[in-house]
């Protein structure tokens, strides 16, 4: 029953809800709302901005149980920018959140061939020391095929074969309680294809959950190194 339910959901789409008033991809890309989820630490308490070390790669799961996301605190504000999906559809990324507008989040699924962190190995990681090509706050680099993305500018492609930016995770920062929330996604999602191609393996990696079930209420934030056994680092060419 679980297996049949899982693949029925994959065939039917991810089940996101478009935010009212925005257009479908014939016009501007919609913000897809998956539910407001509080980001928490390992003790279950709200994650505060100052809990995040600048330059560290953090990981949480959203909007589904097996879709990994990167959470990053940059060393400077991340400003709003206009981006385009693979098919040329424009969308507006609003920039970072938090007191310094420096906290950002992206899908950790590479926009080329969907390399992503697994409990065994990750070929994709945030590299704050790589600042070529105008990437003042470093790069999200994928060593599987050589794509690199700019976390300060909406996950735009800096180099490599990826044809669109990383999908952005929409964040909210509640200043009164200094809490972070994920509320949806923006940009070129790849979740349907992700579950079609990796569904069987994901069922083995997430045996206690239905991999494409929506995350409810809270999402645990941990370092990438605590999630996976090995993080692969490589040199990145800025030739596109």
Order of alpha helices (4+ residues) and beta strands (2+ residues): alpha-beta-beta-beta-beta-beta-beta-beta-beta-beta-beta-beta-beta-beta-beta-alpha-beta-beta-alpha-beta
